[in-house]
Amino acid sequence: MTSSELWTRATADRYDAEETEMSSAAVLGPTLAFLAELAGDGRALEFAIGTGRVGVALRERGVPVVGIELSEHMAAVLRRKIDEDTLPVTIGDMATTVVPGEFTLVYLVYNTITNLLTQDEQVECFRNAARHLTPGGRFVIELGVPPLRFLPPGQVAVPFDISERHLGFDTFDVVEQILVSHHFTRDGDGRYRRSKSRHRYAWPAELDLMAQIAGLELERRVADWNGAPFTQDSAKHISVWRKPA
């Protein structure tokens, strides 16, 4: 069993339409270049591959990709894009599911490690990545920096999107390190649909300790897929840990 919330069929069916910006060339181009360079001539394993936003494009770039995905509905959307022989996907959770073979790259993008709602499960996710890596292989995570600096005393919510079709804000339980993302999305009929999801946020230093527990070493941390320096003002980070040779 996993603490991750299961994505429904309705959510899976509209996911790609609501993430068009993340699927744009401006976003995907640097992401694919970064990951392909790390994969080299080996295979890549994507944890929580979802509808294949990154995995399918990386496979089309020539990198052999295998996926693990908890939601059968998300995997079904992926399967409309690419066949099983070309991009195999195993249904299971990213903390414990094991697939055959070894990989030069395991990666986890777009804040998805926060779907694991306990520290223990996040540690197991690192261990599972290390389990699949060849010596010298890398584990990559894309994750936002918790925006707690925007929380003055007495405030519990931080907005992250205010646009014509979408209102989004996060509420925080700073004791349990749980944030809830609230979304109000305007559909075609002008009505707003409300949804929310829970996440366990983690700091970069906490992830480094998880990596150390799993036998991985921090190799690089940057602010985006283009390699901008990571600073105290960075809103997210791309972190690369290496399995010792």
C-alpha positions, 0 to 999 in steps of 0.5 A: 500500500502507498500513501499516494492519492490515486488519480481518477479516470476523469483527472487522467482524461483532462490532464494533458489539456490542462498541462499544455504549457508543461508540454510546450517545446520551451519546457520539454526541450531543455528537460529532454536534453538534460535527461538524454545527456545523463542517460547516455547510451543506457536505459532510463526509468521514469518513476510516476510516468503519468500520461507520458509527457516526458517519457514518450518524448524522451523515447522518441528522442532515442532513449530507451524508456521504461515507466512505473505508474500507480494510476491505471487511468494515467497509464491508459492515456499514455498507451494511446500515444505509444505501444507497450513494446516501445515503452513498457509501463508497470503499474505500481508505486514508485517506492517499492515496485521493481522492474527488470534490468538496470538503468543509467538514469532514474528520474522523477519530474514535476514535484511528483515525489511529494505524492508520497505523503510520508518521509519513510516512503520518500526514503524508500523511493530513493532506495528504489532508485538506487536499486535500479541504477547501474554503478555510476548511474544517476537519479534526478528529481525536479522539485519546487522549494517550499514557499514558506517565506511567503507565509507571514504569521497567521497566514496558511495559504500561498497563491501560485496561479491567478489567471483567467481560467485557473486559480490555485493556492497551497495551504500548509501544515508546517508540523507534518510538512503537508501542503494541499494544492487547491485548484479552481478551474473554469470549464467551457461552460464558465463554471468553476470546478474545484479540486485539491491534492495533498503533498509532502514537501521536502527541502533540498537538504532533506533529500540529500540525507535521503540520498545518503541513506540510499547510498547515493551522492549529490553530483549537481543541483541547478535551478532549472533544466537549462542549468541556471545556478541554484540560489536562495531565491530559486523557486525549484531545483533539479537535483542529480545524485550519483550511484558510486561506481 
